[in-house]
């Protein structure tokens, strides 16, 4: 067998570990594996192709028991061709149903992705709307000038000033009438004295 593969080469060519190769042989999935005089396994090209087909059956959901049943039919030769065809047809229908279910599930996932994307865009838009002040309604700052609070003493002083202004006006009128004006802002009677001749 010039093209024979060792167990390590078989594992590298198929992606199946050496441990799994030994298990498949024990389970009857791989049969009549040649060996060297030292007892090392040698796999042929046909063994490699058969193992790759077994991996396809496994990847599409066929259980180990189904793979063992198919391997048994194969080992019996051409007399089981019809049975093998029927078995593969049934498995094909199961795979198609699985694909259809996957498509349905994928469509549901796509719808949910679109929903979340729309919701995320709405939330982002609302956040930007509330975080920025409206351009057509700017904030205006008003400056308020505080006036000093009037005290009791301030009220008395203001009253004295008002009485003084009133007294001066009255004194001015009496002065025009021939009387002497007084500088006293409190008593008007004093400015009503006749001016000295």
SERODREN-385828 format. One line per 10 residues: number of its first residue (from 1); for each residue x, z, y of N, C-alpha, C. Coordinates in steps of 0.05 Angstrom, whole numbers, plus 5000, padded with zeros to 4 digits. Each point is the difference from the previous one (the first is absolute). Last residue first. Layout:
! SERODREN-385828
NUM = X Z Y X Z Y X Z Y | ...
END
This chain:
! SERODREN-385828
197 = 4298 6213 7919 5000 4982 5023 5029 4996 5009 | 4968 5020 4895 5009 5013 5025 5002 4980 5023 | 4929 4989 4918 5028 4995 5006 5008 5013 5026 | 4921 5037 4935 5004 4981 5022 5030 4998 5006 | 4964 5020 4899 5006 5014 5025 5005 4981 5023 | 4984 4979 4904 4978 4996 5020 5004 5015 5025 | 5056 5002 4920 5006 4976 5015 4977 4994 5020 | 4994 5075 4941 5023 5004 5018 5006 4975 5017 | 4932 5002 4932 4992 5014 5024 5023 5003 5020 | 5007 4964 4910 4993 4980 5021 4993 5014 5026
187 = 5063 5030 4913 4979 5009 5018 4995 4979 5022 | 5065 4978 4932 4980 5016 4986 4977 5006 5019 | 5082 4953 5021 4983 4983 4984 4978 5015 4987 | 5063 5007 5095 4990 5016 4977 4981 4983 4984 | 5042 4976 5083 5013 4990 4976 4992 5016 4975 | 4944 4975 5095 5017 5020 4987 5011 4989 4975 | 4961 4961 5100 5001 4998 4971 5018 5021 4988 | 4941 5002 5095 5027 4999 4989 4999 4999 4969 | 4922 4961 5071 5010 5024 4988 5028 4996 4988 | 4938 4934 5041 5013 5017 5019 5010 5026 4990
177 = 4959 4922 4953 4980 5013 5017 5012 5019 5020 | 5051 4955 4934 4990 4980 5017 4979 5011 5019 | 5034 5056 4935 5021 4994 5019 4991 4979 5019 | 4945 5024 4928 4999 5020 5021 5022 4995 5021 | 4999 4944 4924 4976 4995 5016 4998 5021 5023 | 5070 5009 4939 5004 4976 5016 4976 4994 5017 | 4996 5070 4940 5017 5007 5023 5005 4976 5017 | 4954 4987 4919 4983 5015 5019 5016 5007 5025 | 5046 4959 4930 4982 4981 5012 4982 5014 5021 | 5060 5053 4951 5014 4983 5019 4981 4980 5013
167 = 4967 5055 4931 5005 5015 5024 5014 4983 5021 | 4985 4963 4915 4975 5003 5014 5004 5015 5026 | 5074 4992 4943 4993 4974 5012 4974 5001 5016 | 5026 5078 4953 5018 4994 5022 4994 4974 5014 | 4954 5024 4921 4990 5015 5023 5018 4996 5024 | 5027 4958 4919 4975 4988 5010 4989 5015 5025 | 5076 5035 4957 5007 4975 5014 4974 4987 5011 | 4991 5078 4947 5012 5006 5026 5006 4974 5015 | 4969 4991 4912 4979 5010 5018 5011 5006 5028 | 5061 4976 4933 4984 4977 5008 4978 5008 5018
157 = 5051 5068 4963 5016 4985 5020 4985 4976 5009 | 4961 5051 4931 5000 5014 5026 5015 4985 5021 | 5001 4966 4913 4974 4997 5011 4998 5015 5027 | 5079 5007 4949 4997 4973 5012 4973 4996 5013 | 5016 5080 4953 5014 5000 5025 4999 4973 5014 | 4962 5008 4914 4984 5015 5019 5014 5000 5028 | 5025 4918 4939 4999 5028 4996 4983 5014 5021 | 5008 4895 4952 4998 5016 5024 4998 5030 4992 | 5050 4919 4945 4976 5017 5000 5000 5018 5024 | 5047 4899 4991 5005 5029 4997 4974 5016 5003
147 = 5003 4899 4960 4998 5014 5026 5005 5030 4996 | 5030 4908 4941 4988 5027 5000 5001 5012 5027 | 4997 4896 4962 5015 5018 5017 4986 5026 5002 | 5005 4916 4924 4983 5019 5014 5018 5019 5016 | 5003 4897 4952 5016 5022 5010 4982 5018 5016 | 4986 4926 4914 4991 5010 5026 5016 5024 5008 | 5006 4911 4929 5009 5027 5006 4992 5007 5029 | 4963 4929 4919 5007 5003 5028 5007 5030 5004 | 4994 4924 4912 4998 5027 5010 5009 5001 5028 | 4957 4909 4957 5025 5016 5002 4994 5028 5010
137 = 4947 4918 4957 4992 5026 5010 5024 5018 5002 | 5003 4911 4966 4982 4996 5022 4990 5027 5011 | 5059 4993 4924 5014 4988 5023 4981 4998 5024 | 4998 5076 4919 4988 4974 5007 5013 4990 5026 | 5055 5065 4933 4979 5001 5020 4990 4973 5008 | 5041 5029 4902 5008 4987 5025 4977 5002 5020 | 4994 5035 4910 5025 5010 5009 5009 4988 5027 | 4919 4975 4950 4998 5028 5011 5026 5010 5011 | 4996 4913 4961 4980 5001 5021 4999 5028 5013 | 5055 4983 4924 5011 4989 5024 4981 5001 5024
127 = 4969 5030 4916 5022 5017 5009 5012 4990 5026 | 4935 4947 4956 4988 5024 5012 5021 5019 5011 | 5030 4925 4951 4988 4992 5025 4987 5023 5015 | 5034 5015 4913 5022 4995 5019 4990 4992 5027 | 4938 5010 4931 5011 5026 5007 5022 4997 5020 | 4963 4922 4963 4981 5013 5017 5011 5027 5010 | 5051 4953 4937 5001 4987 5025 4980 5012 5020 | 5000 5033 4912 5025 5007 5013 5002 4987 5028 | 4928 4976 4944 4997 5028 5010 5025 5009 5015 | 5003 4916 4958 4981 5000 5022 4997 5027 5012
117 = 5052 4994 4923 5014 4986 5022 4982 4999 5025 | 4964 5034 4919 5019 5019 5012 5015 4987 5024 | 4941 4945 4952 4985 5021 5012 5019 5020 5014 | 5038 4932 4948 4989 4989 5025 4985 5021 5015 | 5031 5024 4915 5023 4996 5018 4990 4989 5027 | 4938 5008 4931 5007 5026 5010 5023 4998 5020 | 4974 4922 4955 4979 5009 5019 5007 5027 5012 | 5056 4968 4931 5003 4984 5025 4980 5008 5021 | 4992 5039 4915 5023 5011 5014 5005 4985 5026 | 4933 4968 4943 4992 5025 5011 5022 5013 5016
107 = 5019 4922 4953 4983 4994 5023 4991 5025 5013 | 5049 5008 4921 5017 4991 5022 4984 4994 5025 | 4954 5022 4920 5014 5024 5011 5017 4992 5024 | 4961 4930 4952 4979 5016 5014 5012 5025 5013 | 5057 4948 4948 4993 4985 5024 4978 5016 5016 | 5025 5033 4916 5021 5004 5019 4994 4986 5026 | 4942 4986 4928 4997 5027 5010 5022 5006 5021 | 5006 4919 4956 4977 5000 5018 4995 5027 5012 | 5068 4992 4935 5007 4986 5025 4977 5000 5020 | 4984 5033 4914 5017 5019 5015 5008 4988 5027
97 = 4953 4946 4940 4982 5021 5011 5016 5020 5017 | 5049 4936 4954 4985 4987 5022 4981 5020 5013 | 5048 5028 4923 5018 4997 5023 4985 4988 5024 | 4955 5005 4918 5003 5027 5011 5018 5000 5025 | 4989 4921 4952 4975 5007 5014 5002 5027 5013 | 5072 4972 4946 4999 4985 5024 4975 5007 5016 | 5010 5036 4914 5017 5014 5020 5000 4985 5027 | 4954 4961 4929 4986 5024 5008 5017 5016 5021 | 5038 4924 4962 4978 4992 5017 4985 5025 5010 | 5069 5011 4937 5011 4994 5027 4977 4992 5019
87 = 4978 5014 4910 5009 5025 5011 5011 4996 5029 | 4974 4925 4950 4977 5016 5008 5008 5026 5013 | 5069 4946 4964 4987 4987 5023 4976 5016 5010 | 5042 5029 4921 5017 5005 5024 4988 4988 5025 | 4959 4982 4918 4996 5028 5008 5017 5007 5025 | 5011 4915 4962 4974 5002 5011 4994 5029 5010 | 5081 4982 4953 5000 4988 5027 4973 5003 5013 | 5038 5029 4911 4986 5018 5019 4999 4988 5028 | 5045 4959 4925 4973 5006 4990 4984 5017 5019 | 5094 4976 5010 4981 4982 5012 4971 5005 4990
77 = 5069 5083 4992 5004 4971 5001 4976 4985 5010 | 5024 5097 4990 4987 4989 4977 5000 4969 5001 | 5032 5057 5071 5018 5002 4977 4988 4987 4975 | 4948 5006 5079 5022 4981 5004 5019 5000 4976 | 4931 5064 5004 4989 4973 4995 5022 4979 5002 | 5024 5087 5023 4994 4999 4971 4989 4972 4993 | 5014 5021 5090 5025 4996 4987 4997 4998 4970 | 4925 5022 5051 5007 4972 5005 5027 4993 4986 | 4970 5089 4998 4982 4983 4984 5007 4970 5003 | 5047 5063 5052 5007 5003 4972 4983 4982 4982
67 = 4978 5006 5091 5025 4985 4997 5010 5002 4971 | 4926 5051 5023 4993 4972 5001 5024 4983 4996 | 5014 5092 5007 4985 4994 4975 4993 4971 4999 | 5039 5034 5079 5020 4997 4979 4986 4992 4973 | 4946 4973 5088 5013 5024 4990 5019 4994 4977 | 4972 4937 5086 4996 5003 4971 5014 5025 4990 | 5000 4965 5094 4982 5021 4991 4995 5002 4971 | 5060 4942 5056 4972 4993 5005 4981 5020 4987 | 5095 5007 4989 4995 5001 5029 4972 4994 5007 | 5028 4995 4909 5000 5028 5009 4993 5001 5030
57 = 5011 4915 4961 4976 5013 4990 4998 5029 5010 | 5077 4954 5021 4977 4989 5015 4974 5012 4990 | 5079 5021 4955 5000 5013 5026 4977 4990 5017 | 5016 4959 4917 4989 5027 4996 4999 5015 5027 | 5042 4917 5000 4971 4997 4997 4987 5027 4996 | 5093 4998 5002 4990 4995 5027 4969 4996 4999 | 5045 5009 4918 5000 5026 5015 4989 4996 5028 | 5013 4924 4947 4978 5016 4989 4998 5026 5015 | 5072 4943 5020 4975 4989 5010 4976 5016 4991 | 5086 5026 4967 4998 5005 5029 4973 4989 5011
47 = 5021 4983 4910 4994 5029 5004 4996 5006 5030 | 5029 4914 4977 4971 5004 4993 4992 5029 5003 | 5091 4978 5010 4985 4990 5023 4970 5003 4996 | 5058 5069 4945 5001 4971 5004 4985 4993 5025 | 5056 5093 4969 4974 4988 5007 5003 4970 5005 | 5052 5087 4946 5004 4974 5013 4973 4987 5004 | 5047 5106 4976 4977 4981 5002 5010 4975 5015 | 5063 5065 4938 4991 4996 5028 4978 4978 5001 | 5054 5032 4921 4974 5011 5004 4989 4997 5029 | 5083 4966 4956 5003 5028 5008 4973 5013 5006
37 = 5007 4909 4976 5009 5015 4977 5004 5030 5007 | 4928 4951 5059 5027 4994 4992 5008 5016 4975 | 4897 4970 5023 5021 5020 5006 5027 4989 4991 | 4888 4967 5028 5025 4997 4985 5020 5022 5008 | 4891 5004 5000 5022 4999 5018 5026 4999 4984 | 4898 5002 4978 5022 4983 4988 5023 4996 5020 | 4914 5032 5050 5006 5001 4972 5024 4982 4993 | 4939 5055 5083 5022 4981 4995 5009 5003 4971 | 4927 5051 5022 4996 4978 5019 5022 4979 4999 | 4989 5086 4950 4992 4975 4987 4995 4978 5020
27 = 5034 5094 5013 4970 4997 5001 4991 4974 4988 | 5093 5020 5007 4988 5020 4982 4970 4997 4999 | 5047 4946 5060 5007 4992 4973 4987 5019 4980 | 4992 5019 5091 4983 4977 4992 5006 4991 4972 | 5054 5068 5036 4972 5010 4995 4982 4977 4991 | 5088 4980 5028 5001 5014 4974 4971 5010 4992 | 5011 4962 5085 5004 4979 4979 5000 5012 4972 | 4997 5057 5075 4974 4987 4995 5003 4979 4979 | 5078 5043 5028 4983 5019 4986 4973 4988 4993 | 5061 4951 5053 5008 5000 4971 4983 5020 4984
17 = 4956 4956 5088 5022 5018 4993 5007 4999 4971 | 4961 4919 5061 4990 5021 4982 5023 5017 4992 | 5004 4918 5052 4992 5022 5016 4988 5023 4985 | 5039 4911 4971 4971 5004 5001 4991 5023 5019 | 5093 4973 4984 4986 4975 5003 4970 5003 5004 | 5060 5075 4983 5005 4988 5026 4984 4975 5005 | 4994 5042 4916 4989 5017 5020 5004 4988 5028 | 5041 4957 4928 4971 4997 4999 4986 5017 5021 | 5092 5010 4989 4995 4974 5012 4970 4995 5001 | 5029 5077 4954 5005 5003 5029 4994 4974 5015
7 = 4995 5000 4906 4978 5015 5011 5003 5005 5030 | 5044 4912 4963 5002 5028 4992 4976 5015 5012 | 4998 4894 4977 5003 5020 5021 5003 5028 4988 | 5017 4888 4969 4989 5027 4995 5006 5019 5022 | 5024 4903 4981 4985 5009 5024 4987 5027 4997 | 5049 4960 4929 5018 4997 5023 4987 5009 5025 | 4988 5018 4894 4983 5000 5024 5018 5000 5025
END
